């Protein structure tokens, strides 16, 4: 299946692109997408973005689909789905 990841704000700078398409298996999960992102862009990800010990984004990075935060790693993805990744920061 084809899934698109969009990177918002500074994430796009860190990853090196605003969006990228991924070809995943038909039974792919959110964790599979994270692995594919790591495989393609891992060398670009600074420590503020990527938790090398857990091999995933830090909790400050959230993915959304259809306006809702995506849940646990085992959430199934759908063909043609588009997820947007945000760095959740506080400020005023």
C-alpha positions in Angstrom: 0.0 0.0 0.0 1.1 3.6 -0.5 1.2 5.9 2.5 2.3 9.5 2.6 4.0 11.2 5.5 4.0 15.0 5.7 6.5 16.7 8.0 5.4 20.1 9.5 7.6 23.0 10.4 11.1 22.3 11.7 10.5 18.5 11.2 10.7 19.1 7.5 14.0 20.8 7.9 15.4 18.1 10.1 14.1 15.2 7.9 15.0 17.0 4.7 11.6 17.1 3.0 8.1 18.3 3.5 6.5 15.0 2.4 7.4 11.5 1.3 5.6 8.5 -0.1 6.2 5.0 1.3 5.3 1.7 -0.2 4.3 -0.6 2.7 2.8 -4.1 2.9 -1.0 -4.4 2.8 -1.1 -5.1 6.6 1.2 -2.3 7.6 1.0 -0.6 10.9 2.1 2.8 12.2 5.2 1.1 13.5 6.0 -0.1 10.0 5.8 3.5 8.7 8.1 4.7 11.5 10.6 2.0 10.5 10.4 3.1 6.9 10.9 6.7 7.9 13.9 5.7 10.0 15.4 3.7 7.1 15.0 6.6 4.6 15.8 9.6 6.8 17.5 8.3 9.9 20.8 9.8 9.1 19.2 13.3 9.1 17.4 13.0 12.4 19.0 14.8 15.4 18.7 13.6 19.0 15.9 16.1 19.6 13.8 14.2 17.1 14.7 10.5 17.2 15.0 8.2 20.2 17.8 5.9 19.1 17.3 3.6 22.1 13.6 3.0 21.4 14.1 3.3 17.6 11.2 5.7 17.3 10.3 9.4 17.4 10.5 11.1 20.8 7.1 11.6 22.5 7.3 15.3 21.4 6.7 14.2 17.8 3.0 13.3 17.1 1.4 12.0 14.0 -2.1 12.9 13.0 -4.5 11.5 10.5 -7.9 12.9 9.7 -7.3 15.6 12.4 -6.8 13.0 15.2 -3.6 11.9 16.8 -2.6 8.4 15.8 -2.6 5.9 18.6 -0.3 3.0 19.5 2.3 1.5 17.2 0.1 -1.4 16.2 -2.6 0.8 14.6 -3.3 -0.4 11.1 -2.8 2.0 8.2 -4.9 2.2 5.1 -4.1 2.4 1.4 -3.6 6.1 0.3 -3.5 7.3 3.9 -1.8 10.6 4.7 -0.2 11.3 8.1 1.1 14.6 9.2 3.9 14.7 11.8 4.2 17.7 14.2 6.8 18.6 16.8 4.7 19.5 19.8 6.4 22.5 21.5 5.3 24.9 24.2 5.8 28.5 24.0 4.2 31.8 24.2 
